[in-house]
Amino acid sequence: MDVQAAVAIAAAQALAAQSQGSFGVGGVLLDGAGNVLHALHNKVVRNGLIFDPTAHGERQLVDWYFAEREKGTPLPPPADITIVTSLDPCCMCAGAILAAGFHAVVAAGDLKAGINHDGAATFAALPPSLRRQAAASFSYPAVRGATGYARAASGAAPKSFFIGKTINEATQALCSLVFDSTSAEVLALLNADPGQQQLRDPAGLPPGHPIVRALKESYPGALAYRGAPQRPGAALAPFLLAAMEADRRAGGAGEACALLDGFGNLLLCAPGQRAASPIRSAFMECTRRYARLRYDLLCGADAALREELGQYLAHPREGTFVFAVGPDDSASGFMDLGAYGSTMEGPLPANNPAQFQYVRAGQDAAALQALCEALPPLYRNVIKISPSQVRDQALIAALA
């Protein structure tokens, strides 16, 4: 195996994503000898609908690796695993790769959301505690050529099993252009949900309504709590505490994440699944479950039903994510910030700037804010990620 051949596989996966109407990004997982273990592409969009905003190729490859290990498949240790990706990983995928302990080889750059968006390979967007790890594990091989796609090598040296360690200019251009050709269409789909004034309150639906049944099947406690919009209160504590206990029973540290809609209704409250994969945090479980819930209802529905479903089950940016414990400065905490950005994907509504709230702080509030201000441009300038602590002191005390 050489870098060019591996990037060509990733580029082919990116083309597959493009053909399915998703972001044109792909990746391949290699073992310590350069053998291909698995290849995947971005699956944010499926059947013309948003399937999972976190289904980036790199994140899926990390989860695939740990799912296979849980089945008993003999695989090398994480330190011997390399992901070759067609596009510079976003913050979610960079955090996932670092949390897993993998190496990465990157083809095209991403000026908006890439972890190396400035091309300096200093990884200033990461918490200081992770920059050395990134510098030792993220490789940006040289690109041969004379156009704007050419570049000098930076970051870590590619693993020794790579015989050739450069990328052809044409392959680099393909990786960039495939992503660029899909971005606007997918972003339009991600931002096509009804606005706040069109939304309807699911709490007013009869118990037997398909939307209510689907919510209850996904999470039995759905609609059992209702608070002031954007102001989670102490009555939410039992739901968070139950999820935190479930997380501990599964070997976690006591994580939980709830999603409230724009009317203050509880839709989901999820624990993490760290025993299955170190990147299956409570937030990742919560946002993915809600996306799948919406997808399953929308898939096969006619236009009128899709409009109704979108009004009752709105984009999560219209509601509030409530973390039992806010993001810390670990790779997983950074991944959650990035995954939140991938879930929002566009600007927050003007009336809902506190969409991201936490009960207990995972790190000093000033340090968290400084970290958010150092994120790549998409996260800090467009989405404007700014986590804040809930205001209800009784809720804070209940989880203390």
C-alpha positions in Angstrom: 0.0 0.0 0.0 1.1 3.6 -0.6 -0.6 6.9 0.3 -1.8 7.5 -3.3 -3.5 4.1 -3.5 -5.2 4.6 -0.1 -6.4 8.1 -1.0 -7.7 6.7 -4.3 -9.9 4.3 -2.3 -11.1 7.1 -0.1 -11.9 9.2 -3.2 -13.9 6.4 -4.7 -16.0 6.3 -1.4 -16.5 10.1 -1.7 -17.9 9.6 -5.2 -20.2 6.9 -3.8 -21.5 9.5 -1.2 -22.0 12.0 -4.0 -24.1 9.6 -6.0 -26.3 9.1 -2.9 -26.8 12.8 -2.4 -24.7 13.1 0.7 -21.6 15.0 1.5 -18.9 13.8 -0.9 -16.4 12.4 1.7 -15.0 8.9 2.1 -12.4 7.0 4.1 -10.7 3.7 4.5 -9.4 1.9 7.6 -6.0 0.2 7.4 -4.2 -2.1 9.7 -0.5 -1.8 10.8 0.7 -3.5 7.5 -1.4 -1.3 5.2 -4.2 -3.9 4.6 -7.7 -2.6 4.0 -10.0 -3.5 6.9 -13.0 -1.5 5.8 -14.1 1.5 3.7 -17.1 3.8 4.2 -18.5 7.0 3.0 -20.6 9.9 4.4 -24.2 8.8 5.0 -25.7 12.0 6.5 -28.3 11.8 3.7 -30.2 8.7 2.7 -33.1 8.5 0.2 -33.2 12.2 0.0 -33.7 12.7 3.7 -31.4 13.5 6.6 -30.5 10.1 8.1 -27.9 11.0 10.7 -26.0 14.3 11.0 -23.1 12.5 12.7 -22.8 9.8 10.0 -19.5 11.1 8.6 -17.1 8.5 7.2 -14.5 8.7 9.9 -16.9 8.5 12.8 -18.5 5.5 11.2 -15.1 3.8 10.7 -14.3 4.3 14.4 -17.6 2.8 15.5 -17.2 -0.1 13.0 -13.8 -1.0 14.5 -15.1 -1.2 18.0 -18.3 -2.9 17.0 -16.2 -5.6 15.3 -14.0 -6.0 18.3 -17.1 -6.4 20.5 -18.2 -9.3 18.2 -14.8 -10.9 18.7 -13.3 -10.1 15.4 -9.5 -10.2 15.7 -8.3 -6.7 15.0 -5.0 -4.9 15.7 -4.9 -2.5 18.7 -5.9 1.2 18.0 -2.3 2.4 17.9 -1.8 0.2 14.7 -4.9 1.6 12.9 -4.9 4.3 10.3 -7.8 6.1 8.8 -7.2 7.6 5.4 -9.8 10.2 4.6 -10.6 12.3 1.5 -11.2 15.5 3.5 -9.6 17.0 6.6 -11.7 15.7 9.5 -14.2 18.0 11.2 -14.1 18.6 14.9 -16.4 15.6 15.6 -14.3 13.2 13.5 -11.0 14.6 14.8 -12.1 14.1 18.4 -13.4 10.6 17.6 -10.1 9.6 16.0 -8.1 11.0 18.9 -10.4 9.3 21.4 -10.0 6.0 19.6 -6.2 6.4 19.5 -6.0 6.0 15.7 -3.7 7.6 13.2 -5.1 9.6 10.2 -3.8 10.5 6.7 -5.7 13.4 5.1 -6.1 14.2 1.4 -8.0 17.5 0.8 -8.2 20.4 3.1 -11.4 22.0 4.6 -11.1 25.7 5.2 -14.4 25.9 7.1 -14.6 22.9 9.4 -11.4 21.0 9.1 -9.3 20.5 12.2 -6.3 21.8 10.1 -8.4 24.5 8.5 -5.5 27.0 8.5 -3.0 24.5 7.0 -0.5 25.2 9.8 -0.8 21.7 11.4 -0.5 23.2 14.8 -4.1 22.1 15.7 -4.8 25.3 17.6 -8.5 24.5 17.5 -7.9 21.6 19.9 -7.6 21.9 23.7 -3.9 22.3 24.5 -3.8 18.8 26.1 -4.6 17.2 22.7 -2.4 19.2 20.3 0.7 17.0 20.8 -1.3 13.8 20.2 -2.8 15.3 17.0 0.7 16.4 15.8 1.9 12.9 16.3 -1.0 11.1 14.6 -2.4 13.4 11.8 -0.5 13.3 8.5 -0.9 15.7 5.6 1.2 14.1 2.8 2.8 16.2 0.1 0.8 16.7 -3.1 2.8 16.6 -6.3 2.0 19.2 -8.9 2.2 22.9 -9.9 -1.4 24.1 -9.3 -3.2 25.4 -6.1 -3.7 21.8 -5.1 0.0 21.1 -4.6 1.3 21.3 -1.0 4.3 20.4 1.1 4.0 17.6 3.6 3.0 18.6 7.2 1.9 17.0 10.4 3.1 13.6 11.4 5.1 11.4 9.0 2.8 8.7 7.4 3.2 5.2 8.9 6.2 3.2 7.7 4.1 0.6 5.8 3.3 3.3 3.2 5.8 2.7 0.4 4.9 5.9 -1.4 4.1 8.9 0.7 2.7 11.5 -1.7 -0.6 12.2 -3.4 -1.2 12.9 -7.0 -2.5 16.3 -7.8 -5.5 14.9 -9.8 -6.6 12.7 -6.9 -6.3 15.6 -4.5 -8.4 17.8 -6.8 -11.0 15.0 -7.1 -11.3 14.8 -3.3 -11.8 18.6 -3.1 -14.2 18.9 -6.0 -16.4 16.0 -5.0 -17.0 17.6 -1.6 -17.5 21.1 -3.0 -20.0 19.8 -5.5 -22.3 18.3 -2.7 -22.0 20.8 0.1 -24.6 23.4 -1.0 -27.3 20.7 -1.8 -26.8 18.9 1.5 -26.7 22.1 3.6 -30.0 23.2 1.9 -31.5 19.9 3.0 -30.2 20.3 6.5 -31.8 23.7 6.8 -35.1 23.0 5.1 -37.1 22.4 8.3 -40.1 24.6 9.2 -39.4 27.7 11.2 -40.5 28.4 14.7 -43.8 30.0 13.8 -44.9 26.9 11.9 -44.3 24.5 14.7 -47.0 22.5 16.5 -46.9 21.2 20.1 -46.7 17.4 20.1 -48.1 17.4 23.7 -51.5 18.2 22.2 -51.6 15.1 20.1 -53.8 12.1 21.3 -51.9 9.2 22.9 -52.5 6.9 19.9 -51.1 9.3 17.3 -48.2 7.8 15.3 -45.9 10.6 16.3 -46.6 10.0 20.0 -46.3 6.3 19.6 -42.9 6.7 17.9 -41.6 9.0 20.6 -42.7 6.6 23.3 -41.1 3.7 21.5 -37.8 5.5 21.2 -37.9 6.8 24.8 -40.7 5.8 27.2 -40.4 9.1 29.1 -41.1 11.2 26.1 -43.6 14.0 26.8 -43.6 13.2 30.5 -41.8 16.4 31.4 -42.7 19.9 30.2 -40.9 23.1 31.3 -40.6 26.6 30.2 -39.1 26.8 26.7 -35.3 27.1 26.8 -35.4 27.0 30.6 -34.9 23.4 31.8 -36.1 23.1 35.4 -35.7 20.9 38.5 -38.4 18.5 37.3 -36.1 17.3 34.5 -33.7 16.0 37.1 -35.3 12.5 37.6 -35.0 11.8 33.9 -31.3 12.9 33.7 -30.5 11.0 36.9 -32.1 7.8 35.6 -30.1 8.0 32.4 -26.9 8.8 34.4 -27.5 5.6 36.5 -28.0 3.6 33.3 -24.8 4.9 32.0 -22.9 3.9 35.2 -24.5 0.4 35.1 -23.1 0.1 31.5 -19.6 1.0 32.7 -19.7 4.8 32.0 -18.9 7.7 34.2 -22.5 8.8 34.6 -23.4 10.6 31.3 -26.8 11.7 30.1 -28.2 14.1 27.5 -31.8 15.2 27.1 -33.5 16.9 24.1 -36.3 19.3 24.8 -38.4 20.7 22.0 -39.3 24.4 21.4 -42.3 24.0 23.7 -40.3 22.7 26.6 -41.4 19.0 26.1 -38.9 16.2 26.8 -38.4 14.2 23.7 -35.4 12.0 24.5 -33.0 11.4 27.4 -30.1 9.1 26.6 -27.1 7.6 28.5 -23.8 6.9 26.7 -22.8 3.6 25.3 -19.0 3.7 26.1 -18.8 0.0 26.6 -19.6 -0.5 23.0 -17.4 2.2 21.6 -15.4 5.0 23.4 -17.0 7.6 21.1 -20.7 6.7 21.8 -21.2 9.5 24.3 -24.6 10.4 25.7 -24.9 13.4 23.3 -24.0 11.2 20.3 -26.6 8.7 21.3 -29.2 11.4 21.8 -28.7 13.3 18.6 -28.5 10.1 16.5 -31.6 8.6 18.0 -33.6 11.7 17.3 -32.4 11.9 13.8 -33.3 8.2 13.2 -36.7 8.7 14.8 -37.4 11.5 12.3 -36.0 9.6 9.4 -38.0 6.5 10.1 -41.2 8.5 10.2 -40.4 10.6 7.1 -39.3 7.7 5.0 -42.2 6.7 2.7 -44.4 9.6 3.9 -46.0 11.8 1.2 -45.4 15.5 1.0 -48.3 16.5 3.2 -47.4 14.0 6.0 -43.7 15.1 5.8 -44.8 18.7 6.4 -46.9 17.7 9.4 -44.1 15.6 10.8 -41.6 18.5 10.4 -44.0 20.7 12.4 -44.3 18.4 15.3 -40.8 17.0 15.3 -38.7 20.0 14.5 -35.0 20.4 13.8 -33.3 20.2 17.2 -32.0 23.7 16.8 -35.5 24.9 17.7 -35.3 23.1 21.1 -32.6 22.6 23.7 -30.0 20.0 24.3 -29.3 19.5 28.0 -26.1 17.8 29.0 -26.0 16.4 32.5 -22.2 17.2 32.5 -20.8 19.7 30.0 -18.0 19.0 27.6 -14.5 18.7 29.2 -11.1 19.1 27.5 -10.8 15.5 26.6 -10.9 14.1 23.0 -14.4 12.9 23.7 -15.5 16.3 25.0 -14.1 18.0 21.9 -15.9 15.4 19.7 -19.2 16.3 21.4 -18.7 20.0 20.5 -18.0 19.0 16.9 -21.0 16.6 16.8 -23.2 19.4 18.1 -21.9 21.5 15.3 -22.7 18.8 12.8 -26.2 18.5 14.2 -26.9 22.2 14.0 -24.9 22.7 10.7 -26.1 26.2 10.3 -26.8 29.3 12.4 -28.9 29.0 15.6 -32.3 30.8 15.6 -32.0 34.3 16.9 -34.5 33.6 19.6 -32.7 30.5 20.8 -29.0 31.3 21.4 -28.8 29.1 24.5 -29.7 25.9 22.6 -26.7 24.1 24.2 -27.0 23.9 28.0 -25.4 21.8 30.7 -26.2 21.2 34.3 -22.8 20.4 35.8 -19.7 21.9 34.3 -17.1 19.6 32.7 -14.5 22.3 32.8 -14.2 25.9 33.8 -16.7 28.1 31.9 -14.0 30.5 30.8 -11.8 27.7 29.4 -14.8 26.2 27.6 -15.7 29.5 26.0 -12.1 30.0 25.0 -12.1 26.6 23.4 -15.3 27.4 21.4 -13.8 30.7 20.2 -10.8 28.8 18.8 -12.9 26.3 16.8 -12.7 26.4 13.0 -14.7 29.1 11.3 -18.0 27.1 10.7 -18.3 26.5 14.5 -17.3 29.9 15.8 -18.6 32.3 13.1 -21.6 30.6 11.6 -23.1 28.2 14.3 -21.5 30.3 17.1 -21.3 27.4 19.5 -21.5 28.8 23.1 -22.5 26.3 25.8 -24.1 27.7 28.9 -25.0 26.4 32.3 -28.7 26.0 33.1 -30.1 28.7 35.2 -32.3 26.6 37.5 -30.3 26.2 40.7 -32.5 23.4 42.0 -31.7 21.4 38.9 -28.0 22.0 39.4 -28.3 21.0 43.0 -30.2 17.8 42.1 -27.3 16.6 39.9 -24.5 17.8 42.2 
